[in-house]
Amino acid sequence: METTKLNVVTGAFSHTGKYIAQRLLSMGEEVRTLTGRPDRENSF
């Protein structure tokens, strides 16, 4: 059975979380972000 790695970043719209999510994406990783404000524009 094949396993897929998924990175979940909480606080991806904050200062530190944004850089973590961007770094993972630049490395070709799959990223999901969690937010308490779903109306906010997703910059990823």
C-alpha positions as CSV (number, residue, x, y, z in Angstrom):
1,M,0.0,0.0,0.0
2,E,1.4,3.4,-1.0
3,T,1.4,6.2,1.6
4,T,1.2,9.9,0.9
5,K,2.7,12.5,3.2
6,L,0.6,15.5,3.9
7,N,1.8,18.5,5.9
8,V,-0.8,20.4,7.9
9,V,0.2,23.9,9.0
10,T,-1.8,25.6,11.6
11,G,-1.3,29.3,11.7
12,A,-0.2,29.5,8.1
13,F,-1.5,33.0,7.8
14,S,0.7,34.2,10.7
15,H,4.3,35.4,10.4
16,T,6.1,32.2,11.2
17,G,3.5,29.8,9.8
18,K,3.5,31.6,6.4
19,Y,7.2,30.9,6.0
20,I,6.9,27.3,7.0
21,A,4.1,26.7,4.5
22,Q,5.9,28.5,1.7
23,R,9.1,26.5,2.4
24,L,7.3,23.2,2.3
25,L,5.5,24.1,-0.9
26,S,8.8,25.2,-2.5
27,M,10.2,21.7,-1.6
28,G,7.3,20.1,-3.6
29,E,5.5,19.0,-0.4
30,E,1.7,18.8,-0.2
31,V,0.4,21.3,2.3
32,R,-3.0,21.9,3.9
33,T,-3.6,25.0,5.9
34,L,-6.0,25.5,8.8
35,T,-7.7,28.8,9.5
36,G,-10.3,30.2,11.8
37,R,-11.2,32.7,9.2
38,P,-12.4,30.9,6.1
39,D,-13.4,34.2,4.4
40,R,-9.7,35.3,4.4
41,E,-8.0,35.1,1.0
42,N,-5.6,32.1,0.7
43,S,-2.2,33.3,-0.5
44,F,-1.0,29.8,-1.4
